[in-house]
Structures are given as C-alpha cells and as structure tokens.
Amino acid sequence: MESMERSISAPAHPIIPPDPNSFNFLLYKRSVTDGYANLYPAWHNEYEIIFMEFGCAEFNADGEEILLEAGNALLISPGAIHSCCELKRGTFSYTSLLFAESFIFPDQKDMAYQKYILPLHTARKRLPAFIAPSAKCGSQALALIKEAIACEQSKQFGYELELKIKLLSLFNLFLKENALEDAPVRKSGIESRIKESIAFMHDNFQKELKISEIAESLHICTEYFIRSFKALVGKTPKEYLIEYRLNHVLSLMLTEDGTITSMATRCGFDDMCYFSRCFKKNFGISAQVFKKSYSDIDAYERLKA
C-alpha cells in the first residue's frame, strides 16, 4: 500500500493565510439547495463561528453531533475536526466567521491574554460549542455574533476595530458568565493520524483501499483505528469512505455524461451491486432513477421545486 508519510491535505473550509500583516479574519457564506453534498471533515488553527441563517443541518464537531437550526450558532475551537452532513433534500444557509486567536489577542504576552485566555488552554476548557437562545447567555451571544456579521458586511469606516470589540465582548461574556465547557480530551498522536487518514482517503478514494491497510500504515491496530476514527468523525472509516465516494459519483452524474458503471468505477467502486445498494441507502433513490430524473443540476432544481 502507498505510504501515508505525507503532508496533510488542506481542509475543506477556507483558511486564513499565515501572514502576520493580514487581517486574520474571514467571513464566508454557504447555501445548500441540493441537500446532497457534504462538507467533509476539516480542521484548522482558527476559531470558527457558524451562524445558521435558515434551514437546519447536522454538524459533527469533536465527535459530538449537533443539529444546528436557524438562529443558532456553532463555535468551533482551533484544531477541532468538524464536518457537516446535510439533511437529505434539505435547504439551508449559514454564515461563517473564521478568525485567528491573534486577531483579538495579537500579543500573547499581554496581561489580559495571560489572565483570561491562556488558562482556557491549560485548564482544558473551551468556549461553548452550541449557542442557542435557551443556552446560558445564549441570546446575548447570538446578538453579538449577528452584530459582528453585520459589521463585516457593512465595511463602514472603523469596522475592523468594531469586529474586534464584538468578538472580545463574546469571549468576555462567556468568561464572565462562567459558560465555559470542559474541552474534550484529545490524544494528539491518534488525532494527527486520523487527520492523516482522512487526507489519504481524499487523495486515493479512486483506488482500492482497505481499512486494515490504512491502519497498518498508521502503525495502529485496526480496531483501535476504527474506534478512534468514529469518536472524532462520527462514523467509521468504511462508512466515511463509502459516503465520500458516493458524493463524487453523484457530482459526476450532475455534471458529466457517461454510464453509471463508468462513473462508479472512477470513484473506487468495483462491485456494481454493492454500489447500487449503497447509493439507494444513502440517497433514498436508485442511481438509475436519479440519473434519469436529475441528469443536470437545472433539471434537478426544477423537479425539486
């Protein structure tokens, strides 16, 4: 099997360039109308706040499944593996705020950082992952998040300073109201190996891959690999690889001509009966019916309406 001693692929989400002179902040939006594409597991060194504008979707962050509904937010801590599994045929839209810790604390020698933020790391605490009106200080936190989004979108004079104030106020609110959570216990060695295995599957999903061989390349036993993968990602390596392949097949069906067999084969399926069962189980419709009914994205959208 091909060696996995390689650099880890870039995560799915946008990442702020490591430029000391950059703004260290990024806002992006995502709208899903097809309900089938997934946001695959990603991780980065920045904080990320995902605010659901409308609809709902299921996220997995640090192995915890969270149903995010309109008006709620998800706060992802640096380094946390996170992904989104859209609800089938669901429609939703969210706005994401991505910012480095240095955006609001450029100097880690600063007294305020040393007194309030550093203990979060040393005491294994984190800001709350799920923010809803019913949660502790949730309404105030959501108001600050919406104000931060509006501030960045307006880009009025001084908006950079106001953004810092809003996010600092958010940190202060959680600290002052003692709304912190226990951070999950992470075993850095196994977490880095799980991340490496995800990147390896992304790069080699078209080939024959055996979970036992991936585990062997990571120098861990198969059972421990499967257990650890599911704890971090929310599904087994086999389930994840099948889902990843299926979504690539579906993308080909919507954008290219060709037979279902050729598309499935290109995405790593060598048993068409097995592929058909997996496709119908995952999407609730056979591959043949899907290709006939949704042969292009526009037709797919019209039939869905």
C-alpha positions as CSV (number, residue, x, y, z in Angstrom):
1,M,0.0,0.0,0.0
2,E,1.2,3.5,-0.7
3,S,2.9,5.2,2.2
4,M,1.0,7.7,4.2
5,E,4.1,9.6,5.3
6,R,3.0,12.8,3.5
7,S,1.8,16.3,4.3
8,I,-1.9,16.6,5.2
9,S,-4.2,18.0,2.6
10,A,-5.8,21.3,3.1
11,P,-9.1,21.2,4.9
12,A,-12.3,21.8,3.1
13,H,-13.0,25.2,4.6
14,P,-11.2,28.4,3.7
15,I,-8.1,29.0,5.8
16,I,-6.6,32.4,6.7
17,P,-3.2,32.9,5.1
18,P,-0.4,32.8,7.7
19,D,0.6,36.4,7.0
20,P,1.5,38.5,10.1
21,N,0.3,41.6,8.3
22,S,-3.0,40.2,7.3
23,F,-6.3,41.0,8.9
24,N,-6.6,37.4,10.3
25,F,-10.3,37.4,9.7
26,L,-12.6,35.8,7.1
27,L,-16.3,35.8,6.5
28,Y,-17.9,33.4,4.0
29,K,-21.4,32.2,3.3
30,R,-22.7,28.8,2.1
31,S,-26.1,28.0,0.8
32,V,-27.2,24.4,0.1
33,T,-30.2,23.8,-2.1
34,D,-29.5,20.2,-3.4
35,G,-29.3,18.7,0.1
36,Y,-26.8,16.0,-1.0
37,A,-23.3,17.4,-0.9
38,N,-21.3,17.1,2.3
39,L,-18.8,19.2,4.0
40,Y,-16.1,16.7,4.7
41,P,-14.1,16.7,7.9
42,A,-11.8,19.7,8.2
43,W,-9.6,21.2,10.9
44,H,-7.7,24.5,11.2
45,N,-5.9,26.6,13.7
46,E,-8.6,29.3,13.7
47,Y,-11.8,29.8,15.7
48,E,-14.9,29.4,13.5
49,I,-18.4,30.6,14.3
50,I,-21.1,29.1,12.1
51,F,-24.4,31.0,12.3
52,M,-27.4,29.3,10.7
53,E,-29.4,31.8,8.7
54,F,-32.3,29.5,7.7
55,G,-33.0,25.8,7.5
56,C,-31.1,23.2,9.6
57,A,-28.3,20.8,9.2
58,E,-26.4,18.2,11.3
59,F,-22.8,19.0,12.2
60,N,-20.2,16.9,13.9
61,A,-17.6,18.7,16.0
62,D,-15.0,16.9,18.1
63,G,-17.1,13.7,17.8
64,E,-20.3,15.4,19.0
65,E,-23.3,15.5,16.8
66,I,-25.2,18.9,16.8
67,L,-28.4,19.7,15.0
68,L,-28.0,23.4,14.1
69,E,-31.3,25.2,13.4
70,A,-32.0,28.7,12.1
71,G,-30.9,31.3,14.6
72,N,-28.4,29.1,16.4
73,A,-24.7,29.0,16.1
74,L,-21.8,26.6,16.4
75,L,-18.5,27.7,17.8
76,I,-15.6,25.5,16.7
77,S,-12.3,25.7,18.6
78,P,-8.9,25.6,16.9
79,G,-7.8,22.1,15.9
80,A,-11.2,20.5,16.2
81,I,-12.2,18.1,13.5
82,H,-15.6,19.2,12.2
83,S,-18.0,18.3,9.4
84,C,-21.5,18.8,8.2
85,C,-23.9,16.2,7.0
86,E,-26.8,17.9,5.3
87,L,-30.3,16.7,5.8
88,K,-31.4,14.9,2.6
89,R,-33.1,17.3,0.2
90,G,-32.7,20.0,2.8
91,T,-32.2,23.7,2.1
92,F,-30.2,25.8,4.4
93,S,-27.8,28.7,4.5
94,Y,-25.2,29.8,7.0
95,T,-22.6,32.5,7.6
96,S,-19.2,31.6,9.0
97,L,-16.8,33.8,10.8
98,L,-13.2,32.5,10.7
99,F,-10.6,34.3,12.8
100,A,-7.2,33.5,14.3
101,E,-6.8,34.0,18.1
102,S,-4.2,36.6,17.2
103,F,-7.0,38.7,15.6
104,I,-8.2,39.7,19.1
105,F,-5.1,38.9,21.0
106,P,-2.1,39.8,18.8
107,D,0.3,39.7,21.8
108,Q,0.2,36.6,23.9
109,K,2.4,38.3,26.5
110,D,-0.5,40.7,27.0
111,M,-1.7,40.7,30.6
112,A,-5.3,40.1,29.6
113,Y,-4.4,37.1,27.4
114,Q,-2.3,35.7,30.2
115,K,-5.0,36.1,32.8
116,Y,-8.1,35.1,30.9
117,I,-7.3,33.2,27.7
118,L,-4.2,31.1,28.4
119,P,-6.0,29.4,31.3
120,L,-8.5,28.1,28.8
121,H,-5.8,26.0,27.2
122,T,-4.0,24.9,30.4
123,A,-7.2,24.1,32.3
124,R,-8.7,22.2,29.3
125,K,-11.7,24.5,29.0
126,R,-13.3,25.8,25.8
127,L,-15.9,28.3,24.8
128,P,-19.4,26.7,24.4
129,A,-19.7,24.7,21.1
130,F,-23.5,25.1,20.7
131,I,-25.1,28.5,21.1
132,A,-28.9,28.8,21.2
133,P,-31.3,31.3,22.8
134,S,-32.1,28.8,25.5
135,A,-28.5,28.2,26.5
136,K,-26.7,30.1,29.2
137,C,-26.2,33.7,28.0
138,G,-27.1,32.4,24.5
139,S,-29.3,35.3,23.5
140,Q,-26.6,37.8,24.3
141,A,-24.0,35.7,22.5
142,L,-26.1,35.4,19.4
143,A,-26.8,39.1,19.3
144,L,-23.0,39.8,19.4
145,I,-22.5,37.2,16.6
146,K,-25.2,38.8,14.4
147,E,-23.7,42.3,15.1
148,A,-20.2,41.1,14.1
149,I,-21.6,39.7,10.8
150,A,-23.5,42.9,10.0
151,C,-20.4,44.9,10.9
152,E,-18.1,43.0,8.5
153,Q,-20.7,43.1,5.7
154,S,-21.2,46.9,6.0
155,K,-17.4,47.6,6.0
156,Q,-18.0,51.1,7.3
157,F,-15.1,53.1,8.5
158,G,-13.6,51.5,11.5
159,Y,-15.3,48.2,11.0
160,E,-12.1,46.3,11.8
161,L,-12.0,47.8,15.3
162,E,-15.7,47.1,15.8
163,L,-15.2,43.5,14.8
164,K,-12.5,43.0,17.4
165,I,-14.7,44.7,20.0
166,K,-17.7,42.4,19.2
167,L,-15.5,39.2,19.4
168,L,-13.7,40.3,22.5
169,S,-17.1,41.0,24.0
170,L,-18.2,37.5,23.1
171,F,-15.2,36.0,24.9
172,N,-15.8,38.2,27.8
173,L,-19.4,37.3,28.0
174,F,-18.7,33.5,28.2
175,L,-15.9,34.1,30.8
176,K,-17.9,36.5,33.0
177,E,-21.0,34.2,32.9
178,N,-18.9,31.1,33.5
179,A,-20.4,29.5,30.4
180,L,-17.2,27.5,29.6
181,E,-17.3,23.8,28.8
182,D,-14.8,21.1,29.5
183,A,-12.7,20.6,26.4
184,P,-12.7,17.0,25.0
185,V,-9.6,15.0,26.0
186,R,-7.5,14.8,22.8
187,K,-4.8,12.3,22.3
188,S,-2.7,14.3,19.9
189,G,-0.9,11.3,18.4
190,I,-4.1,9.5,17.4
191,E,-5.8,12.7,16.3
192,S,-3.0,13.6,13.9
193,R,-3.1,10.0,12.5
194,I,-6.9,10.2,12.0
195,K,-6.4,13.5,10.1
196,E,-3.7,11.9,8.0
197,S,-6.0,9.0,7.2
198,I,-8.8,11.4,6.1
199,A,-6.4,13.3,3.8
200,F,-5.1,10.0,2.4
201,M,-8.7,8.8,1.6
202,H,-9.4,12.1,-0.1
203,D,-6.3,11.7,-2.3
204,N,-6.8,8.0,-3.1
205,F,-10.6,7.3,-3.0
206,Q,-10.5,6.1,-6.7
207,K,-8.2,3.2,-5.7
208,E,-8.8,0.0,-3.8
209,L,-8.4,0.9,-0.1
210,K,-8.6,-1.5,2.8
211,I,-9.2,-0.1,6.2
212,S,-6.9,-2.6,7.7
213,E,-4.0,-1.5,5.5
214,I,-4.7,2.2,6.3
215,A,-4.5,1.3,10.0
216,E,-1.3,-0.7,9.4
217,S,0.3,2.3,7.6
218,L,-0.6,4.4,10.7
219,H,1.1,1.8,12.9
220,I,-2.0,1.1,14.9
221,C,-4.4,-1.9,15.2
222,T,-7.5,-1.9,13.0
223,E,-10.0,-2.0,15.9
224,Y,-8.4,1.0,17.6
225,F,-8.3,2.9,14.4
226,I,-12.0,2.3,13.7
227,R,-12.9,3.2,17.3
228,S,-10.8,6.4,17.3
229,F,-12.0,7.5,13.8
230,K,-15.7,7.1,14.8
231,A,-15.1,9.0,18.1
232,L,-13.6,12.0,16.2
233,V,-15.6,12.0,12.9
234,G,-18.9,10.4,13.9
235,K,-18.8,7.5,11.5
236,T,-16.5,4.5,10.8
237,P,-13.7,4.8,8.3
238,K,-15.6,2.5,5.9
239,E,-18.8,4.5,6.3
240,Y,-16.9,7.7,5.6
241,L,-15.0,6.3,2.6
242,I,-18.3,5.0,1.0
243,E,-20.0,8.3,1.6
244,Y,-17.1,10.2,0.1
245,R,-17.1,8.1,-3.0
246,L,-20.9,8.2,-3.4
247,N,-20.9,12.0,-3.3
248,H,-18.2,12.1,-6.0
249,V,-20.4,9.7,-8.2
250,L,-23.3,12.0,-7.6
251,S,-21.3,15.0,-8.6
252,L,-20.3,13.3,-11.9
253,M,-23.9,12.4,-12.6
254,L,-24.9,16.1,-12.3
255,T,-22.1,17.4,-14.4
256,E,-21.0,14.8,-16.9
257,D,-22.3,12.4,-19.5
258,G,-21.4,8.7,-19.2
259,T,-22.6,5.4,-17.8
260,I,-23.3,4.9,-14.1
261,T,-20.9,2.0,-14.2
262,S,-18.0,4.1,-15.5
263,M,-18.7,6.8,-13.0
264,A,-18.9,4.4,-10.1
265,T,-15.7,2.7,-11.2
266,R,-13.8,6.0,-11.5
267,C,-14.8,6.7,-7.8
268,G,-13.5,3.4,-6.4
269,F,-16.5,1.0,-6.7
270,D,-15.7,-2.3,-8.4
271,D,-18.9,-4.1,-7.4
272,M,-21.9,-2.6,-9.1
273,C,-24.5,-4.5,-7.0
274,Y,-22.8,-3.2,-3.8
275,F,-22.6,0.3,-5.3
276,S,-26.3,0.3,-6.1
277,R,-27.3,-0.8,-2.6
278,C,-25.0,1.9,-1.1
279,F,-26.4,4.6,-3.4
280,K,-30.0,3.8,-2.6
281,K,-29.4,3.5,1.1
282,N,-27.5,6.9,1.2
283,F,-29.7,8.9,-1.1
284,G,-33.1,7.2,-0.8
285,I,-33.3,6.7,-4.6
286,S,-31.6,4.3,-7.1
287,A,-28.7,5.6,-9.2
288,Q,-30.6,4.8,-12.4
289,V,-33.7,6.8,-11.3
290,F,-31.5,9.6,-10.1
291,K,-29.5,9.9,-13.3
292,K,-32.7,9.7,-15.4
293,S,-34.6,12.3,-13.3
294,Y,-31.7,14.6,-12.4
295,S,-29.5,14.5,-15.4
296,D,-28.4,18.1,-14.9
297,I,-28.4,20.5,-12.0
298,D,-31.1,22.8,-13.5
299,A,-33.5,19.9,-14.1
300,Y,-32.7,18.6,-10.6
301,E,-33.7,22.0,-9.1
302,R,-36.9,22.2,-11.2
303,L,-38.0,18.7,-10.2
304,K,-37.3,19.6,-6.5
305,A,-39.3,22.8,-6.6
